[in-house]
Each structure stands twice: as structure tokens, then as C-alpha cells.
Amino acid sequence: MPTSDIQTEILYFAEDSIVTDFLENKVYLYKNAWFEYGQMKLEADRIVIDWKNSELYATGVTDSVGAVTGNPFFTDQGTSYEIRKEMRYNFKTQKAIIKDVVTEQQDGILRGETIKKTEDGSIYLDHGYYTTCKLTDPHWHISSRKIKAVPGSQVVSGPFNLYFNGIPTPLGLPFGLIPDTPEEKASGVIFPRYGKEQTRGIFLQDLGYYFAINDYIHARVTGDIYSKGGWGLKSQAVYTKRYRFSGGFNVDFQKFKSPETELNPVDYNTFRVQWNHTPVSRGTSRFSASVNAGSTSYFNNVASQNNFNNNVTADLNSNVSFSKTFSGTPFSMSANFRHSQSVQTGEVRLDLPTIAVNMNRQSPFKNLKFEPLKTLNVAYNFNMQNTISNRIQQQLGVNNPEIGTGPEIIDFTVDNLGLLLKNANNGARNTIPLSSNFTLFNYFTGTASVNYNELWYLQRINYYYNPTEERVDRIVEDGFNRVGFYNSSFAMNTNFYGFYNFKPGNKIQTIRHHIAPTFAFNYTPDFSDPAYGYYQEVQVNEEGDVQRFSRHQGFVYGGAPLGESRALSIGIRNVLEAKILNLKDSTSENATKKIPLLESFNLNTAYNFAADSFKLAPFQISARTSFFERKVSVNLTSTIDPYAVETSQGESGLELYDRVNKFAWTQGQGIGMIRNASLNMNASINPRSGQTPGEVRDEITQDFIQRGGVMNEFAQNEINRIVSDPSQYIDWEIPWNLSVGYNLAYTKQINNNQNITQSMNLSGDLSLSEKWKVNFNTGFDFQAAEITQTMIGIARDLHCWQMNVNWVPFGKFTSYSIDIRVKSSLLQDLKVSRRRSFYDF
């Protein structure tokens, strides 16, 4: 082999022939030839080795009919190049010039008429294109005269146009910057979505920058701007620390004010904050957070085009918690900072904080043989809470349905901060539960328990009658107050089983009836007796009528219970199921199967011996069952009032109704009056069982691994993102799916006024073909005789793309959106969108 200054071993081979030209110092390789030098390998049907200039030249071979075979295939430092014409390569400088080549960079594919490869691996393309579609004729690509690819960094292009199926579109930008790093480790510009709305005008949305700060923190900052006077700013960040925690923090601020000439002006200034923090369970301490807060007007003005459910969110809730278990002791503690906010009513509640200290149940006599003492256990729970709310209790008048005024909601603003803090509601509660379980008469289980509660407050209420205004007013008195009360109970339960066997050969083999009765006696003294000091007897009108008021009414843990209770509670639970022949599987193991006839049928009531009237509590009836292998579920609840109603004639001739202390069946009114009832039916039907999110996650994970993917934190987070967003993953294997829900509610008052509400919800999807799927979500309100919030969507599988069309045809959030999204995880922000929001209607 000729000598040169090349130090690394060189290997080459040719199947047909190897020809050496000693005068030119060249070697010619023909047919299935290859050349290896270090990490570089070149394969072609014709290779020329120029030892003098340390160069390689490779092409395919043209046969007698003009067909080209054996085109070069070049691999260098893990990057492959499929060459359609020819290439020149200097294996000493590692520079190359290639004609008509296709190369893969991470998830993307580059093709160019001429490519120049530099020593550091950078690639310069002339008249090139970039795509993530790996078909010979890609469904889409961006075309540019100049493209530069820096492996492990990014792909940069000059002015480019977007092509679909080889057809140019007017969509493009002056330059392009596409991340080309594993696990999205590159920072870069985020290009905006643009469009036009009737109210807000021409807009640019989500223009910003992506910060790949390090392996633990990624963030993006984007902005929106509208031609008619609005703008928005968004900040999103995700963070992770392996084996410790992960989370994300998002802030969205939106401001808009229509021009003064606008006929229907829009004016809002709103924001939303989201934070989630999930720890990895380790040690004895745990900190977690789930924050979802913002202006009550956010969802009224900022519609989420990508998440239909967000547009009808009625409440915002947050919880930041810390818990710790004290090793070697039965004690643990937790602290929670909670926030709840009603978008509809504007009521805000902050728990700053809620602290709990708990002692696990202890059995001091567990070594004894006497069962009631052996199973005796005692626990201790301490809770302390401080609540700030914009529902303010009025000082003049008490919260009584007949006299005075109730609390009112004020704006939760900085200006009202002093009043909000002044009306903060706080206190502490101590609970000591004592219980024992034991067997009675071999077939019964008995449970005896005593619960002691003690409340600590720093205030109490003094009531007095105001004769001038003819109302009861209150004065808040500062000072430590304790409220101690207890209750005791004894419960006994057992189980009965009944069987009915059918004749052999019958499809129904056996019917089993399970009855579980429960009897409990509860005793609570009358802590409203003035001797305890927890209640105050106050005159309520000029006639001298007296009423008892709790001195801790409206406090965070309430007050002592009102009135004595010596109540016997009765509950009966029924389960009815059948064993039938399994016609689909006649094997010995699966010859029969169980089907539910009644999954539960419950009846509950109570009788209070201490009450002076209406001793019997209303009957609570509930039933639940399912049909067709649990694809249809039915739930029924009802309340029956056992007392009679008498009618009389008023002074003005109006008919008056009074609930009297007489049982309905003694007055010819049956077993009682149905005061309320509800029926709920749900059905989910498809050719095969739908997948749960967990099953979808497992399927995607297994498919990813089978394709050679490596599971890491980034891959896991990407899979979780896809599972949480149904538009990212559509099960094209299920041809259709239908979910139906029906709700019926009935109420009847003492005066026989009835109210019936019923509604139906309908959702599902249908595959029109292998690549087209239609989905919908709608409903009907029978009382209003109108269709409820409706969404219709179309999904199209475009191989390397997925198209989603969503249309809300009417209602508050009337809108439509069209997204054509690249499936590659590296190009989730490269999409063609045309949106029209509810502002346009």
C-alpha cells in the first residue's frame, strides 16, 4: 500500500475488481465497493482513491439502459448520507462536496442539490429542503436556497417556503431556526402564530424565545399583540431534579381595550398563575404544590382553543402542602395553604394555613384476651385553621332566614385587604376518638365508640335585641373560648345470604341475595342548654318570642351541636347478582360468569327518641346497577318524607300547607311524599373496550422502546404530555365510540310545587376512513329546550402530520380552529394554524 502521512489504518474492498494506477497514484474499486478510514465508511459501485491528494471520489454506475445502480452511501461520525449523484471527500481534512444528497439529522431529514461538509461536521446546503417525513416523496418540507446544519445544535435557513405534497404555499419566513439537539437542549426563537379577529384585529401570538438553561430548567417567554389595542405576556417553565422532584410554573397576563369607536367594546385586564410541584417519595418529609389561580374574568375573556374543558371551568383551586412523619413515634404533621375561587360568584377563600398534628390509633390493651379491651384503640387529632374570605358577615343583624341580613361578597382587592384580614376566621380543634370492635352472638359485629371534641377560639358572639330596628344584632367579644362536646354510639351489623338455584340446563344457574343490615344508637347531650354557655337565648321580635343562637355561629369549626339526640339509625344494604352460563367460553374454568342485577339497593333512616316532634327521619333510598358488561350504568337516589301535610284556608283565600307531626300512612297519604329524586344513566359503547390513560401511556412507551428509543426523563415527560392531551394521540384502531349520559332531577316542596330538570350529554367519535375521524361533544337541556355547549372536531392522520379541526358552532365560546401539527417532538411549534375566536361572532 502506498505510504503517506495518514496514521489511521485504511481498509477497502471491491467485489468485481480493484485497479491500481501507479503513475497517477490512484486505486479504482468496482461493484459493491467500500472504503473505511476511522469512523468514516463509504460504499458505492465505483470508488476512486487518490492517494496523492488524500481524496475519495464515488459515484454509481450507469448500465446499458441508462439505469444508475450502486449510488454512494457515506457514513461519518454517526451521520449517514444517501448520495444520488457523486461525492468528493478528503479523508485527511474530513471535508466533502456532495451532489444531490439526503441525510438525517436527529428527527429531521436534509436534502440538497449540493452539500459542502466541513471538518467540524457542519453541513452547508445549496437549494435544499428540510422535513421530518421519511417517505421518498415527503408530505411536507421547507425549501430554501441556503441551509446550514450544525449537528447537535440547530438547522438554520435563509428565506424559506412551506410545501405540502410538493405544492408551494405562501407560508414562510425570512429565516428559520430549528433545534437539532437531543432532548431539546437548545435555546432559540419561537415563531408566532398569526391571524385576524373581528374584535381584536390582526394579531401575532406566541412570539418569544425558548431558554434551555441547563439539564434541569427549561423556560419560554412569549408575547401576543393585537392591532386594535391589546397585548399579552406568557411565561412557562419546567424544572426537574432527578430522584427528587419535578414541576412547572406558568404565568399568563392579558390586557385589551377596544377603540372608543367600537360599537361593542371589550375591556379586560386579567391574569392566570399555575404551578405544580411533584416530589419523589423519599424520607419522612414531603412537599407538593398544585396552584391554579387568577382573575375571575380570565375564562370569560381568554378562551383556550386547545382545551375545550378549560372554557367552562367554574372554579379555581390550589393547594400547597408539607407533611412530615416523625420516625419511631405515632405522630405526624401536615401544613396546607389552600385557595378556592368561584369564577361564577367571585367568592375567594384562602386557608393560610391549615395545620394538623395526628397521633395514629394506639391499642393500650392489645395483649389482653378480653376482646372489647383488646381491640380498644384511641387516637388524637389536632387541627388549626386560619381562613380569609371575601364573604363578609354583617355586624348588624344575624344570619337568620327570617330576620337580619346574611353575609355579602366584596371585591378581593388590595383596597379591601384591611377588612379581609379583620374578618379572618380562625380557630383550633382537638379530637379524641375512642372505639372498640368485638363479636356478638357469633354472627354480629359490634362497634362502640366515644368521640370528644374541643374547639378553641379567640372570640365569641354576644347577641342582643334591637327594639328600634326590630332585629337581633351582635357584638364580637375578644378572649379565649373553649367549646367542649362529645357523642357516643354503638353499632351492630351482620350479613345474610340467600340463594335460589335453577334447574340444570337453564341459562341462569343461581341468583344470590346479600343483605347487610346495620343498627346504630347515637347519643349526644343537649349542649345548647344555656348552662353550658355555648348558646344564648335572645328575644327576636316585639312579641317576646325567644330563640337560641350559637355564640360561635359562622366560626371556622362551628359550635356545639344544637339539641339532644338519642337516635336509632337503621340501614339495609342489598346486593343481587346472578350466575349464568358463559356461551362465549364453555371451558371448565370459565363455564359460568357473574352478572350484577342490583349492585346495591340501600335504605336508611333514623328515629330520635329525644325529639319533641318529627322523631322519624326521612327515608333515604339509593340504588345502583349496570347492564351489558358494565357498559351502561344506572344510579337512582330518593328521599321520602314520612310525615303528612295538611291544608287550610288562609285569610286571603289562599291555600296554606303545613307539615304536621302525623305519619303520612295514618292520614291516607301513602308511605310519604317523595321530596327529591334523581336518576343518572351513563353508557359507553364501542366495538372494543376503550383505553384508560394508563393503558395509553403503556402502549406508547412500549412502542417507543420497540423502535429503539431510550427511556429517560425527557422521553417520559413527552409521553405524559401526549397522554394528557388527547389531540396528541388518537386511537385510530377503534372505528367508533359513543358515550351517552342522561340526568333527571325531581323536587317537590310542601306546597306541592314541583321542579323537574333533565338533560342529556352526548359525546363520541367516528372513523370515516382509515385516516379520518370525527369527534363531537354536545348535550340537550329539556327544560330550556335548547342544545348545550357543543363542539365538533375532525382529525386527519397525515403520516408525519396530524390535522385537528375544532368547531364550537354557538354559545359563549363560539369559535373554530385548524391545526396542522408536525408529529416530530422537535417541531411541535412548527404548525399551520388558522383560528377564529368567539370574539368574531
Helices and strands as residue ranges (DSSP letters): E 10-13, E 17-21, E 26-37, E 40-50, E 55-59, E 61-62, E 68-69, E 73-76, E 79-83, E 86-90, E 95-105, E 108-117, E 123-131, E 140-150, E 154-157, E 160-164, E 167-173, E 176-179, G 182-184, E 188-190, E 193-197, E 201-212, E 217-226, E 230-241, E 245-257, E 267-279, E 285-294, H 298-301, G 308-312, E 315-325, E 331-342, E 348-362, H 371-374, E 377-389, E 391-392, E 408-409, G 414-416, H 417-422, E 425-440, E 444-466, E 471-493, E 496-501, E 508-524, E 535-539, E 546-550, E 565-581, E 592-608, E 619-627, E 632-641, E 643-649, E 655-663, G 664-666, E 673-685, H 693-706, H 713-724, G 726-728, E 736-748, E 754-767, E 772-781, E 786-787, E 791-798, E 801-808, E 815-822, G 825-827, E 831-836, G 838-840
